[in-house]
Each structure stands twice: as C-alpha cells, then as structure tokens.
Amino acid sequence: MEKVSYGGWDNCFRLSNKLVDLIITGDVGPRIIRFGFVDGANVFKEFDGMMGKTGGEEWRIYGGHRLWHAPESEPRTYWPDNVPVNIEDHGDFVRTVQEAEPTTRLQKEMDIILSPDKAEVKVVHRIYNHHEWAAEFAPWALSVMDAGGVGITPLPPRGTHPENLLPANTLTLWSFTAMNDPRWTWGEKYILLRQDVDNARPQKVGMKNTSGWAAYANAGNLFVTNFAYDAKATYADMGCNFETFTNEAILEVETLGPLTRVEPGECVEHIETWQLFSGVPSPRSDADVDEHILPLLKR
C-alpha cells in the first residue's frame, strides 16, 4: 500500500500487484475510486466535476465503488459520504472505515484483499448497527462503470415445456423501466444492457441471480463480479440480489445481500470478488457471451 494523491484528493491509497491496481479514497468514503490494469484505463466512472471535493451536505456520486444499505429511500440512503475515513493496513488486506452515519447510526466498512498474482480483488462489505434498537436493512454494493460498455446479466438455466412447469426466476421492473428501450437485449440466456451517452432516460432491472456473477464489457476490458445467493434468505426490492441501472453517464453493477435484522452492536456482511480480463469484445448476443465470456469464467 502506498499513499498517493489522486483526482484532487491528497489522501488516497494505491494497491498494486503489477497486473492491476486500485485506489482507495481517504478524504471521502468508504470508496474504491479506481480499478484497472496498471497504466490502463479505470473501469469505473469518475465524475470530473466532483473529483477532489470534500465536505458539504450534498450527496455526490463521485464514481467508483461504494457501499449503501437497501431498500433505497431518500434521505436515509443518501447520507453524504463527504468526510474522511480511516484507512487501516492489516498486512494482507486494507480496511476503510467511516464514522457511524449521524442520521442512521449505521457504520460502513470495506476490507480490500488484492490477489498477489492475479487480476482479482476480494471486497468484504460490512455495515454495523450502532443504534439503541435493531434495524432491518440489506448491504448493497454498487460499482459505477465508465460509459460506453455493455452490462451482462446471466439468466438461470433454461428448460423446456412441459418438462419444466414451475417458474425459474423473477425480474423486478421499476416504474421508469421501458422494456422496449433499444439499450436492452432480452436474450434467452442473458440480459444485455448497453450504456449510451446519447440516451439520458434511466433504465433499471433487478432479479434473483442464482448464477452468482455479472459483468461489464467496455473498450476491450471485462469486469466480472462474483457474489452469493441464499435461496433461504429474503431480499429487498421484490427479491433482488442483483440490479443494474444506466443513464447517459454510467452503468451500475449492483449486488445485494439478504435483508437482515441487525441488533445493536452487530453487523451484516456481503462479499464480492472482482476479476478483470483484457482483449474481450463487447457482446451483442447470447452467442457472443458464450463464445467470448463464458470460457473466461470457467477457468
């Protein structure tokens, strides 16, 4: 870990294994503002007008990867993370810890474990309840991807009729979701969502993702996040452990842990493992995903 200046913030911390690097912010957060190949592009979005800013009562998206609590509600979810966080070096991992939010008394932290020899990062998200009473919420990890790519969401294994009579999965639609929007490709095995800088209309879909992965392909790079699904658990947003959102600036890859009743002093944990691949074309169909992306995941 080395302390660096980045994007106008003086107190950032860089982790690198000579394949990939990431930048953790210390002046705001908890947040990972960069992830990419060394000397390569940031796969995460950076909002130029917000970089380097601190303080104030206005919530700023900044970009990068952040931790929220679901279900989404304003102002509860949008407490502004504009103040410094503690960065702790634990040898084989780095921990970033915020002070408890004064409004919710919830405290967020992330452990970041970078593989020594692979383009892989494990991120352990925790939210502690420091209130005097129990609170029910779900940990919600959001990766804000840079513009111009395609999000890939796998559907559960397909079946046939009349052999498979029961439903296999759900889709959650928001009131602003338009299934006829040209950015969607509703495949048989995958849902593709294209980010378009010329289309400002927001789109969002959530689902029960039993495959345990989702991806974003952009400019030859493929970002993959791996996460869990618990069939016995209850999830927010009509049963979503995965959601994706886009507008003219970004595409978000969002994973959620189960809705949990967290007693005072206790915490809930949610884990993602990221992988990064190069030389991967952006898919336009199920066949493209099967040819170019599935072989990488099966390694």
VEXVOVO-152165 format. One record per residue (C-alpha): x, y, z. Coordinates in steps of 0.5 Angstrom, whole numbers. Each point is the difference from the previous one (the first is absolute). Layout:
PT / X / Y / Z
PT / X / Y / Z
...
***
This chain:
PT / X / Y / Z
PT / 0 / 0 / 0
PT / 3 / 7 / -2
PT / -3 / 7 / 2
PT / -2 / 4 / -7
PT / -3 / 6 / -2
PT / -6 / -2 / -5
PT / -5 / 4 / -3
PT / 1 / 6 / 4
PT / 0 / -4 / 7
PT / 6 / 0 / 4
PT / -1 / -6 / 4
PT / -1 / -6 / -5
PT / 3 / -6 / 1
PT / 2 / -5 / -6
PT / 1 / -7 / 0
PT / 3 / -4 / -6
PT / 3 / -7 / -2
PT / 3 / 2 / -6
PT / -6 / -2 / -4
PT / -6 / 4 / 3
PT / 0 / 6 / 4
PT / -6 / 3 / 4
PT / 0 / 7 / 4
PT / -4 / 1 / 7
PT / -2 / 7 / 2
PT / 2 / 2 / 7
PT / -3 / 7 / -1
PT / -7 / -3 / -1
PT / -4 / -7 / 0
PT / 1 / -5 / 1
PT / 1 / -1 / -7
PT / 5 / -3 / -5
PT / 0 / 5 / -6
PT / 5 / -4 / -5
PT / 0 / -7 / -2
PT / 4 / -2 / -6
PT / 6 / -3 / -4
PT / 7 / 4 / 2
PT / 1 / 6 / -4
PT / -7 / -2 / -3
PT / -7 / 4 / 0
PT / -4 / 0 / 6
PT / -6 / -5 / -1
PT / -4 / 4 / 5
PT / -3 / 7 / -2
PT / 3 / 7 / 3
PT / -4 / 6 / 0
PT / 4 / 5 / -1
PT / -4 / 6 / 3
PT / 0 / -4 / 7
PT / 7 / -3 / 0
PT / 4 / 3 / 6
PT / -6 / 3 / 3
PT / -1 / -1 / 8
PT / -5 / 3 / 5
PT / -7 / 3 / -1
PT / -7 / -3 / 1
PT / -1 / -2 / -7
PT / 1 / -7 / -2
PT / 5 / -2 / -6
PT / 0 / -6 / -4
PT / 8 / 1 / -2
PT / 0 / -6 / -3
PT / 4 / -7 / 1
PT / -3 / -5 / 5
PT / -4 / 2 / 6
PT / -4 / -4 / 6
PT / -7 / 2 / 1
PT / -6 / -3 / 4
PT / -6 / -2 / -3
PT / -6 / 1 / -1
PT / 1 / 6 / -4
PT / -3 / 6 / 4
PT / 1 / 8 / 0
PT / 3 / 3 / 4
PT / 2 / -7 / 4
PT / 4 / -3 / -6
PT / 3 / 7 / -2
PT / 4 / 2 / 6
PT / 6 / 4 / -3
PT / 7 / -4 / 1
PT / 4 / 6 / -1
PT / 4 / -1 / 6
PT / 7 / -3 / 2
PT / 0 / -8 / 1
PT / 5 / -4 / 4
PT / 5 / -4 / -4
PT / 3 / -6 / 3
PT / 6 / -4 / -2
PT / -1 / -7 / 2
PT / 5 / -3 / -4
PT / -3 / -5 / -5
PT / -6 / 5 / 0
PT / -2 / 7 / 0
PT / -6 / 2 / 4
PT / -4 / 7 / -1
PT / -5 / 2 / 6
PT / -5 / 6 / 0
PT / -2 / 3 / 6
PT / -7 / -2 / 2
PT / -5 / 4 / -4
PT / -4 / 5 / 5
PT / -6 / -1 / -3
PT / -1 / -8 / -1
PT / 6 / -2 / 5
PT / 2 / -5 / -5
PT / 7 / 0 / -1
PT / 3 / -3 / -6
PT / 7 / -3 / -2
PT / 3 / -4 / -5
PT / 6 / -5 / 0
PT / 4 / 0 / -7
PT / 4 / -6 / -1
PT / 4 / 0 / -6
PT / 3 / -6 / -3
PT / 8 / -1 / 0
PT / 0 / -2 / -7
PT / -7 / 0 / -4
PT / -4 / 6 / -2
PT / -5 / -2 / 5
PT / -3 / 4 / 6
PT / -4 / -2 / 6
PT / -4 / 5 / 3
PT / -4 / -1 / 7
PT / -5 / 5 / 2
PT / -3 / 1 / 7
PT / -5 / 4 / 3
PT / 0 / 1 / 8
PT / -6 / 2 / 3
PT / 1 / 5 / 6
PT / -7 / 2 / 2
PT / -3 / -2 / 6
PT / -5 / -4 / -4
PT / 0 / -6 / -5
PT / 0 / 3 / -7
PT / -2 / -4 / -7
PT / 4 / 1 / -6
PT / 4 / -3 / -5
PT / 7 / 1 / -2
PT / 0 / 3 / -7
PT / 7 / 0 / -4
PT / 0 / 5 / -6
PT / 5 / 0 / -6
PT / -1 / 6 / -4
PT / 3 / -2 / -7
PT / 3 / 5 / -5
PT / -4 / 2 / -6
PT / 0 / -4 / -7
PT / -1 / -7 / 2
PT / -5 / -6 / 1
PT / -2 / -3 / 6
PT / -1 / -8 / 0
PT / -5 / -3 / 5
PT / -1 / -8 / -1
PT / -7 / -3 / 1
PT / -1 / -6 / 4
PT / 1 / -7 / -5
PT / -6 / 0 / -5
PT / -4 / -6 / 0
PT / -6 / -3 / -5
PT / -7 / -1 / 1
PT / -4 / -4 / 2
PT / 6 / -3 / 4
PT / 1 / 7 / 4
PT / -7 / 2 / 2
PT / 3 / 5 / 6
PT / 3 / 7 / -1
PT / 7 / 0 / 1
PT / 2 / 8 / 1
PT / -3 / 6 / 1
PT / 1 / 7 / -3
PT / -1 / 7 / 4
PT / -2 / 6 / -4
PT / 0 / 7 / 2
PT / -6 / 5 / -2
PT / 5 / 3 / -5
PT / 3 / -6 / -3
PT / -2 / -1 / -7
PT / 1 / -7 / -3
PT / -1 / 3 / -7
PT / 6 / 4 / 1
PT / 6 / -1 / -5
PT / 5 / -1 / 5
PT / -3 / -6 / 2
PT / 1 / -7 / -3
PT / -4 / -5 / 3
PT / 3 / -7 / -2
PT / -1 / -7 / 2
PT / 6 / -1 / 5
PT / 2 / 7 / 1
PT / -3 / 7 / 1
PT / 5 / 5 / -3
PT / -1 / 8 / 2
PT / 4 / 5 / -5
PT / 3 / 6 / 3
PT / -2 / 6 / -5
PT / 3 / 7 / 2
PT / -6 / 3 / -5
PT / -5 / -3 / 4
PT / -2 / 3 / 6
PT / -6 / -4 / 2
PT / 1 / -4 / 6
PT / -1 / -8 / 0
PT / 1 / -5 / 6
PT / -2 / -7 / 1
PT / 1 / -5 / 6
PT / 0 / -7 / 0
PT / 1 / -6 / 4
PT / 7 / -2 / -3
PT / 2 / -7 / 2
PT / 6 / -1 / -5
PT / 4 / 5 / 5
PT / 3 / 4 / -5
PT / -1 / 6 / -4
PT / 5 / 4 / -5
PT / 1 / 6 / -4
PT / 4 / 1 / -6
PT / 3 / 6 / -2
PT / 6 / 2 / -5
PT / 3 / -7 / 0
PT / -1 / -1 / 7
PT / -4 / -4 / 4
PT / -2 / 1 / 7
PT / -3 / -6 / 4
PT / -3 / 0 / 7
PT / -2 / -7 / 4
PT / -5 / 0 / 5
PT / -4 / -4 / 4
PT / -8 / -2 / 0
PT / -3 / -3 / 6
PT / -6 / -4 / -2
PT / -3 / 0 / 7
PT / 1 / 8 / 1
PT / -5 / 6 / -1
PT / 3 / 5 / -5
PT / -2 / 7 / -1
PT / -4 / 3 / -6
PT / -4 / -6 / -1
PT / 5 / -5 / 1
PT / 6 / 3 / -4
PT / 8 / -2 / 2
PT / 2 / 4 / -7
PT / -2 / 6 / -3
PT / 2 / 4 / -6
PT / -1 / 8 / -2
PT / 2 / 4 / -5
PT / -1 / 7 / -3
PT / 4 / 5 / -4
PT / 6 / 0 / 4
PT / 1 / -7 / 3
PT / -2 / -7 / 1
PT / 0 / -3 / 7
PT / 1 / -7 / 2
PT / -3 / -1 / 7
PT / 0 / -6 / 4
PT / -5 / -1 / 7
PT / 1 / -4 / 6
PT / -6 / -3 / 3
PT / -5 / 4 / 4
PT / 2 / -1 / 8
PT / -2 / 3 / 6
PT / 6 / 2 / 3
PT / 1 / 1 / 8
PT / 3 / 6 / 3
PT / 8 / -1 / 0
PT / -1 / -6 / -5
PT / 2 / 1 / -8
PT / -2 / -3 / -6
PT / 5 / -3 / -5
PT / 0 / 0 / -8
PT / 6 / -3 / -4
PT / 1 / 2 / -8
PT / 6 / -3 / -4
PT / 2 / 4 / -6
PT / 4 / -3 / -6
PT / 3 / 4 / -6
PT / 1 / -2 / -7
PT / 3 / 3 / -6
PT / -1 / -1 / -7
PT / -7 / -1 / 1
PT / -5 / 2 / -6
PT / -7 / 3 / 3
PT / -5 / -5 / -1
PT / -7 / 2 / -5
PT / -3 / -7 / 1
PT / 0 / -7 / 4
PT / 4 / -3 / -5
PT / 6 / 6 / 2
PT / -1 / -1 / 7
PT / 1 / -8 / -1
PT / 6 / 1 / -4
PT / 4 / 5 / 3
PT / -2 / 1 / 7
PT / -2 / -7 / 3
PT / 7 / -3 / -2
PT / 3 / 5 / 5
PT / -5 / -1 / 6
PT / 1 / -8 / -1
PT / 8 / 1 / 1
***
